[in-house]
Structure formats: C-alpha cells, structure tokens
C-alpha cells in the first residue's frame, strides 16, 4: 500500500514537472540529458534502441545541475529525500523508501539529496514509446 501511495504522489510530482517540460520545450533553451549534464551522478549501464538503464548515486547533500529525462521508471535502492528544483524556480520535496518503484513521463529538474545518507537508484529511460509498445 505504501508503494501504491508513493506511486500516486510521484505521479503528481512528475505531472507537475511534465508541465514544466512542455513549457521548456516551447521556446526555451535546450536542456541536456542527465548523463551528459551530470556524469558524476548518472552512468549508463545498458543501452539499446528501446531503453537506456542508468545507475544513479548521489552522496549525502550532493546536488546536480538542471537536466532532462525521457519517460522512465525508477527502482529506489535506498531510502531517499530530495528537493527537486523545476525550470520555473519552484522547489518540490520528495521522500521515497528503499524498494519503492515509480514511473512517469519525461521531466526537467535539478535534484539535491537533502538526506544525511547516500541515495542510489536504477532508472530505465524509454527512448521511443512506439518501439516499446511493439
């Protein structure tokens, strides 16, 4: 039940971020993907024409830069607490327990691990929804 509730909360947060993504695409500057923008936190573990699997690790208190993600699912390996700054400058907090799963549309954000411990997760980014559906 806790994972289901988290999915709903994550979905709402991602929907808000997706609106920011749409606004960012219309006339805004290009925002790099997570791996290009922040290779210290994001690394590609596997990639093909359908998905890209990322290993992600943020140390305690570490902050990223503004970057984008495609539609994706996340497997949270550790308990985590982050602040996500959106392109419009607003910040949204999010806490997730280890073992939680979440999926959402693409977004643009700047994450900051506000916890006293490292945060680790695996992200599955979908490259082309039409290819994935076949």
C-alpha positions as CSV (number, residue, x, y, z in Angstrom):
1,X,0.0,0.0,0.0
2,X,2.9,2.4,0.8
3,X,4.4,1.8,-2.6
4,X,1.0,2.4,-4.2
5,X,0.6,5.7,-2.3
6,X,4.2,6.7,-3.3
7,X,3.3,6.0,-7.0
8,X,0.4,8.4,-6.8
9,X,2.5,11.1,-5.1
10,X,5.3,10.5,-7.6
11,X,2.8,10.7,-10.4
12,X,1.5,14.0,-9.2
13,X,5.1,15.4,-8.9
14,X,6.0,14.1,-12.3
15,X,2.8,15.6,-13.9
16,X,3.8,19.0,-12.5
17,X,7.4,18.5,-13.8
18,X,6.0,17.4,-17.2
19,X,4.1,20.7,-17.5
20,X,7.4,22.4,-16.9
21,X,8.9,20.2,-19.6
22,X,6.3,21.2,-22.1
23,X,6.9,24.9,-21.3
24,X,10.6,24.4,-21.5
25,X,10.3,22.8,-25.0
26,X,8.3,25.8,-26.3
27,X,10.9,28.5,-27.0
28,X,13.2,27.6,-24.0
29,X,16.9,26.8,-24.2
30,X,17.9,23.2,-24.8
31,X,18.4,21.3,-21.6
32,X,20.9,18.4,-21.7
33,X,20.0,14.8,-20.6
34,X,21.1,13.6,-17.2
35,X,24.2,11.6,-18.3
36,X,25.5,14.5,-20.5
37,X,24.8,17.1,-17.9
38,X,25.9,15.2,-14.8
39,X,28.2,12.2,-15.4
40,X,29.3,12.3,-11.8
41,X,25.9,11.1,-10.6
42,X,24.5,9.3,-13.7
43,X,26.1,6.4,-15.6
44,X,24.8,4.2,-18.5
45,X,24.8,0.5,-17.5
46,X,23.0,-0.7,-20.6
47,X,21.5,0.8,-23.8
48,X,19.7,-0.4,-26.9
49,X,17.2,1.1,-29.3
50,X,14.3,0.8,-26.8
51,X,15.8,1.7,-23.3
52,X,18.7,3.2,-21.5
53,X,19.4,1.8,-18.0
54,X,21.1,4.3,-15.7
55,X,22.8,3.7,-12.4
56,X,22.4,6.8,-10.2
57,X,24.2,7.7,-7.0
58,X,24.1,10.9,-5.0
59,X,26.2,11.3,-1.9
60,X,24.7,12.9,1.2
61,X,24.0,16.6,0.4
62,X,25.1,16.4,-3.2
63,X,23.3,18.5,-5.8
64,X,23.0,18.1,-9.6
65,X,22.5,20.6,-12.4
66,X,19.3,21.2,-14.4
67,X,18.8,18.3,-16.7
68,X,16.0,16.3,-18.5
69,X,14.8,12.7,-18.5
70,X,12.6,10.9,-21.0
71,X,9.6,8.8,-19.9
72,X,11.1,6.4,-17.3
73,X,10.7,4.0,-14.4
74,X,12.8,4.1,-11.3
75,X,13.8,1.4,-8.8
76,X,14.9,3.0,-5.5
77,X,17.6,1.0,-3.8
78,X,17.9,3.2,-0.7
79,X,15.7,5.5,1.4
80,X,16.0,8.9,-0.1
81,X,14.9,12.5,0.5
82,X,15.4,15.0,-2.4
83,X,14.5,18.6,-3.3
84,X,13.7,19.0,-7.0
85,X,14.0,22.5,-8.4
86,X,11.9,22.9,-11.6
87,X,12.7,25.2,-14.5
88,X,10.4,27.9,-13.2
89,X,12.4,28.1,-10.0
90,X,9.9,26.3,-7.7
91,X,11.2,23.5,-5.5
92,X,9.3,20.3,-4.6
93,X,10.5,17.9,-1.8
94,X,10.1,14.1,-2.2
95,X,10.9,11.2,0.1
96,X,11.0,7.6,-1.1
97,X,11.6,4.4,0.9
98,X,14.0,1.8,-0.3
99,X,12.3,-0.8,-2.6
100,X,9.8,1.7,-4.0
101,X,9.0,1.7,-7.7
102,X,7.8,4.7,-9.8
103,X,7.2,5.6,-13.4
104,X,6.4,8.9,-15.1
105,X,6.6,11.0,-18.2
106,X,9.7,13.0,-19.1
107,X,10.7,15.9,-16.9
108,X,13.3,18.6,-16.3
109,X,14.6,19.2,-12.9
110,X,17.6,19.9,-10.6
111,X,17.8,17.3,-7.8
112,X,19.5,17.8,-4.5
113,X,19.9,14.9,-2.0
114,X,18.9,16.5,1.3
115,X,19.4,13.4,3.4
116,X,22.4,12.5,5.6
117,X,23.0,9.3,3.6
118,X,23.8,8.5,0.0
119,X,20.9,7.8,-2.4
120,X,21.1,5.1,-5.1
121,X,18.6,4.1,-7.7
122,X,18.3,2.5,-11.1
123,X,16.4,4.4,-13.8
124,X,15.0,2.8,-17.0
125,X,14.6,5.6,-19.6
126,X,12.4,4.7,-22.6
127,X,13.7,6.0,-25.9
128,X,10.7,5.6,-28.2
129,X,7.3,4.7,-26.9
130,X,6.1,3.3,-30.2
131,X,9.0,0.9,-30.4
132,X,8.4,-0.1,-26.8
133,X,4.7,-0.9,-27.4
134,X,5.5,-3.4,-30.2
